[in-house]
Structures are given as C-alpha cells and as structure tokens.
C-alpha cells in the first residue's frame, strides 16, 4: 500500500491532519462551553441590570415631577410623570421577561405592587393639592409617597445586586472553564507537536535519504564524472528517478563523444567568456526577460542569477530609464547599437555606466533579443565633473574683471573722462564689442557648467508648449521685420501639456530662432511648428537660409563649434547649441538638425509625454 512516495507522504500528512483535527475539535467544544458562560454573563444579567438602572432613573425623574407638581407647573409635571410611567413599564416588562436568577421573580412582583400603589398615591396627591393646598400636599408626599418611593428604590437595588452577584459567579465559572480548557488544549497541542515532530523526523530521514544520495551523485556528474551511478534504494518515484538518472548519465557519455556534444562545448566556452567579462552584462529576449547575466552584473546590482533568470528586467533592476533605453532598441529596426550614460546607485555605491544596447538578430535580420553592456565610466564622470568645476571657477573669476572692463569702456565711450578722436572711438568700440562677446561666452560657460553639474536647477512643471513658443517668438518679430523675414508659428490643436522647465525650453527656442535669423537672408522665412507623435512632443524651427554642410550637422552640438561659412554670422560663442542639447537631454528628449545647402535648416527637438516631475528631476 505504501510503495509509492506519494502514498507515503499522504500517510504522514493524514496522521498530522488527524492530530490537528483532534486538537481542533477539543478546542472547539471547550470554546463553545466558554462562549455559553460568557453569553450568560454578558447578555442575560447585563440586560436585567440595564433595565433596573433605567427604572431607578425613571423613579428619580418622577420624584422630580411630583415636586414640580407641588410647587411649580402642574400640567407639565403630570404629562412628564405619565410619560415616565410608560417608560417604567417598558423597562419593567423587559426585566420581567428576563428572569434568570432565584428570587428575581419575587423582587419583580414586589416592585410591580409598590409601583402600582406609587402611581395611585400620585393621583391622591393631585386631589389634596387642588383641594387643601401646598402644605397638605407636602405633608402627604413626605408621609406616604416618599417612603413608598424609597421602598421601590430598595427593591430595584436589591434586584440589581442579585444580577451583579450572578454575573460575578458566571465570571468565575467562565474563568475556571477557560483555565481548564487552556490546560487541556495545551497538553493536547504539546502532544501533537511532539508526536508530529517525531513522526516527521522519522519519515523525513527515511524518505529523503535516497534523495540525498541522488543529489551527491548529481554533483559528481556535474563535475564531469559521467560514469557515476546513483544507488536505487526503493521502488517508489525516487527509485524511478534514480534509475532514469542513471540512464541519462549513460546517454550523456555517448552524447559527449558526438559532434553535438562538441558544439555544446563551444557554447559553454562562449558562456564562460561572457561570464568572465569584467563589466556587467545582461542578455534579454524580446519580452524583456533575462536570459543570461554575468558575475559582474550580479555583484553590482546585488542579483542572484538563479532567482532572476526568466524574470522581467524591471523585476531585477527597478530603473525606468534603463527600461526605456532598452525598449527603444527593440522598438527600432534600424540602429544596431544604442548607448547612453546613466546613473545607478547600488549597495550604497554610485556608478556611472555607458549603457550599450546591442540587437541580436536571426538569419532573417529579425531582432530576437538584446545584449545590454554596462561600461563603467564612473572615473571618467568624476574627471568630467572636475573639468566642469574648473571651467565654472575660471568663468566666475573672469566675470568680475570683464564687468570692470565693460564699465570702464562705457565711461570712456560716453566721453565722461574727456573727448575722443575717431581712431580712439574705433578702438574703444572694438574693445567693448570683444568684451561683450567674451562676457557672453563666460555667461554661457557658467550656464553650461550649472546644467552639467546640477540637474536640480530645473523647475519641472506642467506647461503648454504653445505658451512657450509664444513667449519665445514675441521678442523676435521686430528683428524679423527689419530683415524682411516672414516669422510665424503653427501648433497642432489640443496639444497635450508636457512636464518641463518653462524658462529653459524658452531659452532653447530663443537660441534656435536667433541662429535662424542669423542664417536667413532678406525675404526668407522662419517657421516654428509643434505637434505630437508616439508619446512625444516635437518642436521644429525651420528656416530658408544657406543651410549647414553635412560634416557640421553633428558637430554643431559640440562645445565651441562654429560654422566656417561666409553666409553664417559668426557672432556667437559656439556654446548655444551645446547648452540647448544639455537642456533637452535633461528633459529626456532629443535634438538634431536636418539641413540642405542653399535650401535651409530644420532644428528639431522632442519632449516626452507622460513623464512626472520626479522622474525628470532624477534623470542624469
């Protein structure tokens, strides 16, 4: 009957269930007894005590009514007395129908007898008050009514005391029952616990000894001893498993010598190479489930490979920016690589990684997975921060003397210190222009260093992109009119709001419009357009200027890059587009340029929808 492991475990399980059932049934019966005692304690006696207290209060109120009748408002006192009489009989009826104790019925009968007489005496008092006056009524009250009232109160108090004593008796009985039940349940529970423990230990050792031996054999086979055989100690499922394991090891020996086995060896070598890479690495399938990760990834992100394999990426690394970066790779069929500098904090350490996402394609060029490599650039980031701090410091040091120079040239130019000849005026004007250009460069350097070093300078809030465009474009209408340039904007209706820094995005659009005005000749056109597509807001600033050579289209977003073109006015610092790129990337957006020589340029940037202030504020 107990040949199979299932039947053996079922037998042990049923024994334990039986023990638990015995303890549970005993506890239930004992609990029922206690509940009955408590019900008598808390329901019947309490109900009687409550009724008695209410009757006492009513008798007291009626005493006040009698005194009011004698000395004050007779009509009101009579009404109140009769209302209280009805209330008294209501509570008396409750008590009379709830007699549970010996002697309680006799108290009720005397109370009823006294109260009937009490009501009659009040009627007699009314006649005496009306016919003989207040003094006679007071005398009748003191001699007849008040003693009877005290008798009623005494009977009520005795009735209450009788029920209170019964409650105390029930309480003691309940306490004794609970203590007795507790001892019985504890003894049975202890017996069940000890018996169950001993039975479990016995059967665990008996059932799992073959499993332990089989596990040791598996470890040996894993180390390469394919000729190792597991002992077959029973004919149950474990014995069958051991037998099948032995068959498997024999087939593995044959397989290892085959061509397929050699291929598997090569695969294992590739896996070993992946595991040995010093930078963290994760391989995902198209459903973002983890297929493979190396030791470095486990150490950095505090993961255990066995626990995260086949789990979603976000279950292992809870970072929305990383998921967005990976998902953008799977959503695109064009780029083979995507990389982005990202910040992570794990195990109380801060890391900067250049996250490189590479598509894995099959023979039909379809993406069937991605490889995510985390190149550690923490030291480079620290060096970059040192560089940014140095530039910021130097820029601030330049600002004060530049201000003094500009103030001095303004004083000289105004001829406050004496008249100037034409040659002197030209020199002063050149100094002033170069000083202002240098001051603009310093200000841009300061702005750029702030953006690069401190993302908290951004004030993210919900805003309308149309309001941003209107705020930007209004300052350029006069310049456009002077150059006979048609400047206008077009915004798609019902465009959703975005979470952005209103002033910083205004600065970006201002810079793009300013560059477009410099590049566009007289009679040209500049248009600003905004529209939504794929959870993003697109904003473009398009001109009909000379265009940008292809070799400059990516470089123009680098620092200090200027176009070496006679058609483009070289009055800037070469930092405007670099600052614009930093601002847009801080918003998790992108900015790029589309241009054709002699046909104009189109600068486009995007802002994500469905982003919160927290998620943008935490972006690095």
Secondary structure, DSSP 4 states (H G I P E B T S, - for coil): ---SHHHHHHHHHHHHHHHHHHHHHHHHHHHHHHHHHHHIIIIIHHHHHHHHHHHHHHHHHHHHHHHHHHHS-HHHHHHHHHHHHHHHHHHHHHHHTT--STTHHHHHHHHHHHHHHHHHHHHHHHHHHHHH-HHHHHHHIIIIIHHHHHHHHHHHHHHHHHHHHHHHHHHHHHHHHHHHHHHHHHHHHHHHHHHHHHHHHHHHHHHHHHHHHHHHHHHHHHTT-TT-------SSHHHHHHHHHHHHHHHHHHHHTSHHHHHHHHHHHHHHHHHH-SSEEEEE-TTSBEEEE-HHHHHHHT--HHHHTTSBHHHHS--HHHHHHHHHHHH-SS-SEEEEEEEEEETTEEEEEEEEEEEEE-TTS-EEEEEEEEEE-HHHHHHHHHHHHHHHHHHHHHHHHHHHHHHHHHHHHTTTTS---HHHHHHHHHHHHHHHHHHHHHHHHHHHHHHHH-GGG---EEE-HHHHHHHHHTTTHHHHHHTT-EEEEEE-TTPPPEEE-HHHHHHHHHHHHHHHHHH--TT-EEEEEEEEETTEEEEEEEE-SS---GGGTTGGGSTT-----TTS---S-S-HHHHHHHHHHHTT--EEEEEETTTEEEEEEEEESS--HHHHHT--
